[in-house]
């Protein structure tokens, strides 16, 4: 059992206790961050005269050798080590001897693991941001293609007013754009280096924490050593942000599932992103969308677990905090996987514009526009509302759309209607009349698309 402690103990740790306490099975994933942090640490120690330049070069060469061997698979990370820190240090000592025993000078596992977790999280935030940018690029491409694809907009899952598919997809663009903003906020807020905090109260060595922070691309050192080793706020923030990403993906998935149903038939999901039934040969199931929707709860669970873990912990470090890793690792893997898969599904979706427009026409989505027509011809809005309500009842009885009514039928309910009513309630007119920024009209959408393109070019 390779451990970084044990001098004051008179007997070996119970095997079950060792296994329960060990974290190598999951913290092995930040071996690269551990080596990166260690190289920065010894570079600073040599600068301060705490290590000699020769010792620094020996240690860095040894660490780089470990990095190469792990990368090429000749040095496996096995469970004989308690954690990734003991794996790196034990292998370093085996390779370079006594100089390797000086690696941990001026450092505790508490500030070391805090650094590794921050470095790892920082790397993962950049990957999450890249995936979010990818889904935004896919959405923007679809928005450009569908500025004149008409469909019903919904409230309460009831057809409400006509919109364009570009407008509908643009709503998700805004959601994922805010998700990117949250990621950037977390990165900025967490980007301070905890190394040098020691176990909780710093060290007596003359460390240059500002220098270490610069070497690792942090904005500076953390300002309170106790908070540095006890802080997991940034992980809670990340779990919260990923939960919001998953919520947005889940809402979108729900709509794809509905649109893919036989009743709607707005889209067809590509065969590569569908599955079949073991008993019903006609089935083509939207399993990817359903799994994304289902895995959302898994990320929510990680957030609640982390909040629960942290809520009763006194300062400073406590072993409970080891529980952060599996939760965060799984949530990151889940969110990244869902973003990648959903983007692939989105890129291969086939929309059915005629079906979508027919659905809008037969859902009385232009009823509000018929009322506005009456108002523009001098009818008080409340009266116009009542007149169009009677029109809708008439259409339901006849099983027709407003567009299918003859002028005589319109005038039988209100003599105010003239031939221009048909233009007023056409899908194109209904949409184009809403032409301010943020509305579905083509001119408005083109302006929004230009703004979103500019955003993607600069962010």
C-alpha positions as CSV (number, residue, x, y, z in Angstrom):
1,X,0.0,0.0,0.0
2,X,1.7,3.2,-1.2
3,X,0.8,6.1,1.1
4,X,2.2,9.6,1.8
5,X,1.8,9.2,5.6
6,X,2.3,6.6,8.4
7,X,5.2,7.6,10.6
8,X,3.2,8.0,13.7
9,X,1.2,4.8,13.2
10,X,2.3,1.5,14.8
11,X,0.4,-0.9,12.6
12,X,-0.8,-1.2,9.1
13,X,-4.1,0.2,8.0
14,X,-6.9,-2.4,7.8
15,X,-7.3,-3.6,4.2
16,X,-11.0,-2.6,4.1
17,X,-10.3,0.8,5.7
18,X,-7.5,1.3,3.1
19,X,-9.8,0.5,0.2
20,X,-12.6,2.6,1.6
21,X,-10.3,5.6,2.1
22,X,-8.4,5.3,-1.2
23,X,-9.4,7.5,-4.1
24,X,-7.0,6.1,-6.9
25,X,-9.9,4.4,-8.6
26,X,-11.4,7.7,-9.6
27,X,-8.8,10.5,-9.0
28,X,-6.4,8.8,-11.5
29,X,-8.1,10.8,-14.2
30,X,-6.2,13.9,-13.2
31,X,-2.8,12.5,-13.3
32,X,-1.7,15.1,-15.9
33,X,-2.9,17.9,-13.7
34,X,-1.0,16.5,-10.8
35,X,2.2,16.4,-12.8
36,X,1.6,19.9,-14.2
37,X,1.0,21.3,-10.7
38,X,4.1,19.5,-9.3
39,X,6.4,20.9,-12.1
40,X,5.1,24.4,-11.3
41,X,5.6,23.8,-7.6
42,X,9.3,22.7,-7.8
43,X,10.1,25.4,-10.3
44,X,8.9,27.9,-7.7
45,X,10.8,26.1,-4.9
46,X,14.1,26.4,-6.9
47,X,13.4,30.1,-7.7
48,X,13.1,30.7,-3.9
49,X,16.3,28.7,-3.1
50,X,14.3,26.0,-1.3
51,X,15.5,23.4,-3.8
52,X,18.7,23.6,-5.9
53,X,18.5,24.0,-9.6
54,X,20.0,20.5,-10.0
55,X,17.3,19.0,-7.8
56,X,14.7,20.9,-9.8
57,X,16.0,19.6,-13.1
58,X,16.1,16.0,-11.7
59,X,12.5,16.2,-10.4
60,X,11.1,17.8,-13.6
61,X,12.8,15.3,-15.8
62,X,11.4,12.5,-13.6
63,X,7.9,13.9,-13.7
64,X,8.1,14.3,-17.5
65,X,9.2,10.7,-17.8
66,X,6.2,9.6,-15.7
67,X,4.0,11.7,-18.0
68,X,5.4,10.1,-21.1
69,X,5.1,6.6,-19.7
70,X,1.5,7.1,-18.6
71,X,0.6,8.5,-22.0
72,X,2.1,5.7,-23.9
73,X,0.7,3.0,-21.6
74,X,4.0,1.6,-20.3
75,X,3.2,2.9,-16.7
76,X,-0.2,1.8,-15.6
77,X,-1.9,3.6,-12.7
78,X,-2.8,0.7,-10.4
79,X,-4.7,0.5,-7.2
80,X,-1.7,-0.4,-5.0
81,X,-1.5,3.4,-4.6
82,X,-3.8,5.3,-2.2
83,X,-4.4,8.2,-4.6
84,X,-2.9,9.9,-7.7
85,X,-0.5,12.0,-5.6
86,X,1.1,8.9,-4.0
87,X,1.3,7.3,-7.4
88,X,3.3,10.2,-8.9
89,X,5.5,10.7,-5.9
90,X,6.3,7.0,-5.3
91,X,7.2,6.5,-9.0
92,X,9.3,9.7,-8.9
93,X,11.3,8.4,-5.9
94,X,11.8,5.0,-7.5
95,X,13.2,6.8,-10.6
96,X,15.4,9.5,-9.2
97,X,15.9,8.6,-5.6
98,X,16.2,11.1,-2.7
99,X,15.6,14.1,-4.8
100,X,12.1,12.8,-5.4
101,X,11.5,12.9,-1.7
102,X,11.7,16.7,-1.8
103,X,8.8,17.1,-4.2
104,X,6.3,17.6,-1.4
105,X,8.3,20.4,0.3
106,X,6.0,23.3,1.3
107,X,2.9,21.4,0.1
108,X,0.1,19.4,1.7
109,X,-2.2,16.9,0.0
110,X,-5.0,19.4,0.9
111,X,-3.7,22.2,-1.3
112,X,-2.4,19.7,-3.8
113,X,-5.8,18.1,-4.4
114,X,-7.5,21.5,-4.4
115,X,-5.1,22.6,-7.2
116,X,-5.5,19.4,-9.2
117,X,-9.3,19.6,-9.0
118,X,-9.2,23.3,-10.1
119,X,-6.9,22.5,-13.0
120,X,-9.0,19.6,-14.1
121,X,-12.3,21.6,-13.7
122,X,-10.8,24.5,-15.6
123,X,-9.9,22.2,-18.5
124,X,-13.3,20.6,-18.5
125,X,-15.1,24.0,-18.6
126,X,-13.2,24.8,-21.8
127,X,-14.4,21.5,-23.3
128,X,-17.9,22.1,-22.2
129,X,-17.8,25.6,-23.7
130,X,-16.5,24.2,-27.0
131,X,-19.4,21.7,-27.1
132,X,-21.9,24.5,-26.3
133,X,-20.4,26.6,-29.1
134,X,-20.9,23.5,-31.4
135,X,-24.6,23.2,-30.7
136,X,-24.9,27.0,-31.2
137,X,-23.3,26.7,-34.7
138,X,-25.7,23.9,-35.6
139,X,-28.7,25.9,-34.4
140,X,-27.6,28.9,-36.4
141,X,-27.2,26.9,-39.5
142,X,-30.8,25.6,-39.1
143,X,-32.1,29.1,-38.3
144,X,-30.6,30.4,-41.6
145,X,-32.3,27.6,-43.5
146,X,-35.8,28.0,-41.9
147,X,-36.6,31.7,-41.8
148,X,-39.6,30.9,-44.0
149,X,-40.6,27.6,-42.5
150,X,-43.9,28.3,-40.8
151,X,-45.1,26.3,-37.8
152,X,-47.4,26.7,-34.8
153,X,-46.1,28.4,-31.7
154,X,-47.4,26.9,-28.5
155,X,-48.5,27.9,-25.0
156,X,-49.8,25.3,-22.6
157,X,-48.9,22.8,-25.4
158,X,-51.8,24.3,-27.3
159,X,-51.4,25.9,-30.7
160,X,-51.2,29.7,-30.1
161,X,-49.8,31.8,-32.9
162,X,-47.8,31.2,-36.1
163,X,-44.1,31.5,-35.9
164,X,-41.1,30.3,-38.0
165,X,-38.9,27.3,-37.2
166,X,-36.0,29.8,-37.1
167,X,-37.7,31.7,-34.3
168,X,-38.4,28.5,-32.4
169,X,-34.8,27.3,-32.7
170,X,-33.6,30.7,-31.9
171,X,-35.1,30.4,-28.4
172,X,-32.8,27.5,-27.7
173,X,-29.9,29.4,-29.2
174,X,-30.4,32.1,-26.5
175,X,-30.6,29.4,-23.8
176,X,-27.3,27.7,-24.8
177,X,-25.7,31.2,-25.2
178,X,-26.5,31.9,-21.6
179,X,-25.1,28.5,-20.6
180,X,-21.8,29.6,-22.2
181,X,-21.9,32.8,-20.3
182,X,-22.3,30.9,-17.0
183,X,-19.3,28.7,-17.9
184,X,-17.2,31.7,-18.5
185,X,-18.3,33.3,-15.2
186,X,-17.4,30.1,-13.3
187,X,-14.0,30.0,-15.0
188,X,-13.2,33.6,-14.1
189,X,-14.4,33.3,-10.5
190,X,-12.5,30.0,-9.8
191,X,-9.3,31.0,-11.5
192,X,-7.1,31.6,-8.4
193,X,-4.4,29.2,-7.3
194,X,-4.7,27.4,-3.9
195,X,-1.2,26.0,-3.9
196,X,0.9,27.3,-1.0
197,X,-2.1,27.1,1.4
198,X,-0.7,23.9,3.0
199,X,-3.0,21.8,5.1
200,X,-4.9,24.9,6.1
201,X,-2.6,27.6,7.5
202,X,0.2,28.0,4.9
203,X,3.8,27.0,5.5
204,X,7.0,28.5,7.0
205,X,8.8,28.2,3.7
206,X,9.3,31.5,1.7
207,X,7.0,30.5,-1.1
208,X,6.2,32.8,-4.0
209,X,2.6,32.1,-4.5
210,X,2.1,34.8,-7.2
211,X,4.8,33.1,-9.3
212,X,3.3,29.7,-9.0
213,X,-0.1,31.1,-10.0
214,X,1.5,32.7,-13.1
215,X,3.2,29.5,-14.1
216,X,-0.2,27.7,-14.0
217,X,-2.1,30.6,-15.8
218,X,-4.2,31.6,-12.8
219,X,-5.2,35.2,-12.2
220,X,-3.4,35.1,-8.9
221,X,-3.2,33.2,-5.6
222,X,-6.2,32.6,-3.3
223,X,-6.3,35.0,-0.4
224,X,-7.3,32.8,2.5
225,X,-5.5,29.5,3.0
226,X,-8.4,27.9,5.0
227,X,-10.9,28.7,2.3
228,X,-8.5,27.5,-0.4
229,X,-8.5,24.0,0.9
230,X,-12.1,23.9,1.9
231,X,-13.7,25.6,-1.1
232,X,-15.8,23.6,-3.4
233,X,-18.2,26.4,-4.4
234,X,-16.8,26.4,-7.9
235,X,-17.8,22.7,-8.3
236,X,-21.3,23.5,-7.0
237,X,-21.5,26.3,-9.5
238,X,-20.4,24.0,-12.3
239,X,-22.9,21.3,-11.3
240,X,-25.6,24.0,-11.2
241,X,-24.6,25.3,-14.6
242,X,-24.5,21.8,-16.1
243,X,-27.9,21.1,-14.6
244,X,-29.2,24.1,-16.4
245,X,-27.5,22.9,-19.7
246,X,-29.2,19.5,-19.2
247,X,-32.5,21.1,-18.4
248,X,-32.3,23.0,-21.7
249,X,-31.3,19.8,-23.6
250,X,-34.1,18.0,-21.9
251,X,-36.7,20.6,-23.0
252,X,-35.4,20.4,-26.5
253,X,-35.4,16.6,-26.4
254,X,-39.0,16.6,-25.2
255,X,-40.0,18.7,-28.2
256,X,-38.1,16.5,-30.7
257,X,-39.8,13.5,-29.2
258,X,-43.2,15.2,-29.6
259,X,-42.4,16.4,-33.1
260,X,-41.3,13.0,-34.1
261,X,-44.5,11.3,-33.0
262,X,-47.1,10.0,-35.5
263,X,-49.5,12.7,-34.4
264,X,-47.2,15.6,-35.2
265,X,-44.7,14.3,-37.9
266,X,-42.8,17.6,-37.8
267,X,-39.4,15.9,-38.0
268,X,-37.8,12.6,-38.9
269,X,-34.9,11.5,-36.8
270,X,-32.0,10.0,-38.7
271,X,-31.6,6.2,-38.5
272,X,-28.2,6.7,-36.9
273,X,-29.9,8.4,-33.9
274,X,-32.8,6.1,-33.6
275,X,-33.4,2.5,-32.4
276,X,-36.0,-0.2,-33.1
277,X,-38.2,-2.5,-31.1
278,X,-37.4,-6.1,-30.4
279,X,-41.0,-7.1,-31.0
280,X,-42.7,-4.4,-33.2
281,X,-40.9,-4.2,-36.6
282,X,-42.5,-0.9,-37.5
283,X,-41.1,1.1,-34.6
284,X,-38.4,3.8,-34.9
285,X,-37.8,5.2,-31.4
286,X,-36.2,8.5,-30.5
287,X,-34.0,6.9,-27.9
288,X,-31.2,9.4,-27.9
289,X,-33.6,12.3,-27.1
290,X,-35.2,10.1,-24.4
291,X,-31.9,9.2,-22.9
292,X,-30.8,12.9,-22.8
293,X,-34.0,13.7,-21.1
294,X,-33.5,10.8,-18.6
295,X,-29.8,11.6,-17.9
296,X,-30.8,15.1,-16.8
297,X,-31.9,13.7,-13.4
298,X,-28.5,12.2,-13.0
299,X,-26.8,15.6,-13.2
300,X,-29.4,17.1,-10.9
301,X,-28.6,14.3,-8.4
302,X,-24.9,15.1,-8.5
303,X,-25.7,18.8,-7.6
304,X,-28.0,17.8,-4.7
305,X,-25.4,15.3,-3.4
306,X,-22.7,17.9,-3.5
307,X,-24.8,20.4,-1.7
308,X,-25.7,17.8,0.9
309,X,-22.0,16.8,1.3
310,X,-20.8,20.3,1.9
311,X,-23.6,21.7,4.1
312,X,-22.4,20.5,7.4
313,X,-18.6,20.5,7.0
314,X,-16.7,22.8,9.4
315,X,-13.5,24.5,8.3
316,X,-11.1,23.5,6.9
317,X,-10.5,20.3,4.9
318,X,-12.5,17.2,5.8
319,X,-12.4,13.7,4.2
320,X,-16.1,14.1,3.2
321,X,-14.8,16.4,0.4
322,X,-13.3,13.4,-1.4
323,X,-16.9,12.7,-2.4
324,X,-16.7,15.7,-4.8
325,X,-14.7,13.8,-7.5
326,X,-17.0,10.9,-8.5
327,X,-20.0,13.2,-8.6
328,X,-18.4,15.9,-10.6
329,X,-16.6,13.5,-13.0
330,X,-19.8,11.6,-13.7
331,X,-21.8,14.8,-14.2
332,X,-19.2,16.3,-16.6
333,X,-19.0,13.0,-18.6
334,X,-22.8,12.9,-18.8
335,X,-23.2,16.5,-19.8
336,X,-20.4,16.4,-22.4
337,X,-21.8,13.1,-23.9
338,X,-25.3,14.5,-24.1
339,X,-24.2,17.7,-25.8
340,X,-22.2,15.8,-28.4
341,X,-24.9,13.3,-29.1
342,X,-27.7,15.9,-29.2
343,X,-25.7,18.1,-31.6
344,X,-25.2,15.1,-33.9
345,X,-28.9,14.3,-33.8
346,X,-29.7,17.9,-34.5
347,X,-27.4,18.1,-37.5
348,X,-29.2,15.1,-39.1
349,X,-32.8,16.0,-38.3
350,X,-35.1,16.3,-41.3
351,X,-37.9,18.8,-40.9
352,X,-41.2,18.7,-42.7
353,X,-42.1,22.3,-43.6
354,X,-45.4,21.5,-45.3
355,X,-46.6,19.4,-42.4
356,X,-45.6,22.2,-40.0
357,X,-47.4,24.9,-41.9
358,X,-50.6,22.8,-42.3
359,X,-50.5,22.3,-38.6
360,X,-50.3,26.0,-38.0
361,X,-53.2,26.7,-40.4
362,X,-55.5,24.1,-38.8
363,X,-54.8,25.2,-35.3
364,X,-56.4,28.6,-35.6
365,X,-52.9,30.2,-34.9
366,X,-54.0,33.1,-37.1
367,X,-57.1,33.9,-34.9
368,X,-55.3,36.8,-33.1
369,X,-54.4,38.2,-36.5
370,X,-58.1,38.1,-37.6
371,X,-59.0,40.0,-34.4
372,X,-56.2,42.5,-35.2
373,X,-57.7,42.9,-38.7
374,X,-61.0,43.9,-37.2
375,X,-59.4,46.3,-34.8
376,X,-57.6,48.0,-37.7
377,X,-61.0,48.4,-39.3
378,X,-62.5,50.2,-36.3
379,X,-63.9,47.4,-34.2
380,X,-63.1,47.6,-30.4
381,X,-60.7,44.8,-29.5
382,X,-63.0,43.2,-27.0
383,X,-65.8,43.0,-29.6
384,X,-63.2,41.7,-32.2
385,X,-62.2,39.0,-29.7
386,X,-65.8,37.8,-29.5
387,X,-66.4,37.9,-33.2
388,X,-63.3,35.8,-33.9
389,X,-64.3,33.4,-31.1
390,X,-67.5,32.8,-33.1
391,X,-65.5,32.3,-36.3
392,X,-63.5,29.6,-34.5
393,X,-66.6,27.8,-33.3
394,X,-68.0,27.9,-36.8
395,X,-64.8,26.4,-38.2
396,X,-64.8,23.7,-35.6
397,X,-68.4,22.7,-36.5
398,X,-67.5,22.7,-40.2
399,X,-64.1,21.0,-39.6
400,X,-62.3,23.7,-41.7
401,X,-59.6,26.3,-41.1
402,X,-60.1,30.1,-41.0
403,X,-58.3,30.2,-44.3
404,X,-60.9,27.9,-45.9
405,X,-63.9,30.2,-45.1
406,X,-65.5,32.1,-47.9
407,X,-65.9,35.8,-47.7
408,X,-69.7,35.3,-47.4
409,X,-69.1,33.1,-44.3
410,X,-66.9,35.8,-42.8
411,X,-69.4,38.5,-43.5
412,X,-72.2,36.5,-42.1
413,X,-70.5,36.8,-38.7
414,X,-69.2,40.4,-39.2
415,X,-69.9,42.7,-42.2
416,X,-66.6,44.4,-41.5
417,X,-64.6,41.6,-43.3
418,X,-63.4,42.4,-46.9
419,X,-61.3,40.5,-49.4
420,X,-58.1,41.6,-47.7
421,X,-58.9,39.4,-44.8
422,X,-57.2,36.5,-46.6
423,X,-53.9,38.4,-46.9
424,X,-54.2,39.4,-43.2
425,X,-54.4,35.8,-42.0
426,X,-51.9,34.2,-44.3
427,X,-49.0,32.6,-42.5
428,X,-46.5,34.8,-44.2
429,X,-48.4,38.0,-43.3
430,X,-49.0,36.9,-39.7
431,X,-45.3,36.3,-39.2
432,X,-44.1,39.4,-41.1
433,X,-46.3,41.7,-39.2
434,X,-44.2,40.8,-36.2
435,X,-41.0,42.3,-37.4
436,X,-39.4,43.9,-34.5
437,X,-36.1,42.5,-33.1
438,X,-36.9,39.3,-31.2
439,X,-40.0,38.5,-33.2
440,X,-40.3,35.9,-36.0
441,X,-40.6,38.2,-39.1
442,X,-38.0,37.5,-41.8
443,X,-36.3,40.9,-41.5
444,X,-36.1,40.7,-37.8
445,X,-34.8,37.1,-38.0
446,X,-32.1,38.1,-40.5
447,X,-31.0,40.9,-38.1
448,X,-30.9,38.4,-35.2
449,X,-29.0,35.9,-37.3
450,X,-26.4,38.5,-38.1
451,X,-26.0,39.4,-34.4
452,X,-25.7,35.7,-33.4
453,X,-23.1,35.2,-36.1
454,X,-21.1,38.1,-34.8
455,X,-21.4,36.6,-31.3
456,X,-20.0,33.3,-32.4
457,X,-17.1,35.0,-34.2
458,X,-16.0,37.0,-31.2
459,X,-16.6,34.5,-28.4
